[in-house]
């Protein structure tokens, strides 16, 4: 019973759709609270951070994508 509640809770998380236009995910970034934002100029040309259990935990918890020409952030949960 408890496991099914956890699965339902995880599946119930809706993606956060922004108003930031994009053609590719390379134009998107995550804010400190996991919301999709336009990629800062200082980060242009750099790869997206790879999640780890240290300084990039936010990037482990969220999947960033460009869908229907807007930046989208989906919470996927902590894997550490």
C-alpha positions as CSV (number, residue, x, y, z in Angstrom):
1,X,0.0,0.0,0.0
2,X,2.7,2.5,0.9
3,X,4.7,1.8,-2.3
4,X,1.7,2.5,-4.4
5,X,1.1,5.8,-2.6
6,X,4.7,6.8,-3.3
7,X,4.3,5.9,-7.0
8,X,1.1,7.9,-7.2
9,X,2.8,10.9,-5.5
10,X,5.7,10.8,-8.0
11,X,3.4,10.4,-11.0
12,X,1.3,13.3,-9.7
13,X,4.0,15.8,-10.1
14,X,3.2,17.9,-13.1
15,X,6.0,19.4,-15.2
16,X,6.7,23.1,-14.7
17,X,6.1,24.7,-18.1
18,X,7.6,28.2,-18.5
19,X,7.0,31.0,-20.9
20,X,10.7,30.9,-21.9
21,X,10.8,30.2,-25.7
22,X,13.3,27.7,-27.0
23,X,14.2,25.7,-30.0
24,X,16.5,23.3,-28.1
25,X,17.2,22.5,-24.5
26,X,20.5,24.4,-24.9
27,X,18.5,27.6,-24.5
28,X,17.1,26.5,-21.1
29,X,18.4,26.5,-17.5
30,X,17.1,25.7,-14.0
31,X,16.6,28.4,-11.4
32,X,17.6,27.7,-7.8
33,X,14.2,26.3,-7.0
34,X,14.0,24.0,-10.1
35,X,11.9,26.2,-12.4
36,X,12.9,26.5,-16.0
37,X,14.5,29.8,-17.0
38,X,16.4,31.2,-20.0
39,X,20.0,30.1,-20.0
40,X,22.2,32.8,-18.5
41,X,24.7,34.4,-20.9
42,X,27.5,33.1,-18.6
43,X,26.4,29.5,-19.1
44,X,26.0,29.7,-23.0
45,X,28.0,27.1,-24.8
46,X,28.6,24.9,-21.7
47,X,27.0,21.5,-21.3
48,X,24.1,21.0,-18.9
49,X,25.3,20.1,-15.4
50,X,25.2,16.4,-14.7
51,X,23.5,15.5,-11.4
52,X,25.6,14.2,-8.5
53,X,25.2,14.0,-4.8
54,X,27.1,17.2,-4.3
55,X,26.8,20.6,-5.8
56,X,24.6,19.6,-8.7
57,X,21.8,17.8,-6.8
58,X,19.2,20.1,-8.3
59,X,20.1,18.8,-11.7
60,X,19.7,15.2,-10.5
61,X,16.2,16.0,-9.1
62,X,14.9,17.6,-12.3
63,X,14.8,16.8,-16.0
64,X,15.1,19.9,-18.2
65,X,13.7,19.8,-21.7
66,X,12.4,22.0,-24.6
67,X,8.9,20.9,-25.5
68,X,6.5,22.7,-27.8
69,X,9.0,25.5,-28.1
70,X,9.1,26.4,-24.4
71,X,11.4,25.3,-21.5
72,X,10.0,22.6,-19.3
73,X,11.3,21.3,-15.9
74,X,10.0,17.9,-14.6
75,X,10.8,16.8,-11.0
76,X,12.0,13.2,-11.1
77,X,13.1,12.8,-7.5
78,X,16.3,12.4,-5.5
79,X,18.3,9.3,-6.6
80,X,21.0,9.6,-4.0
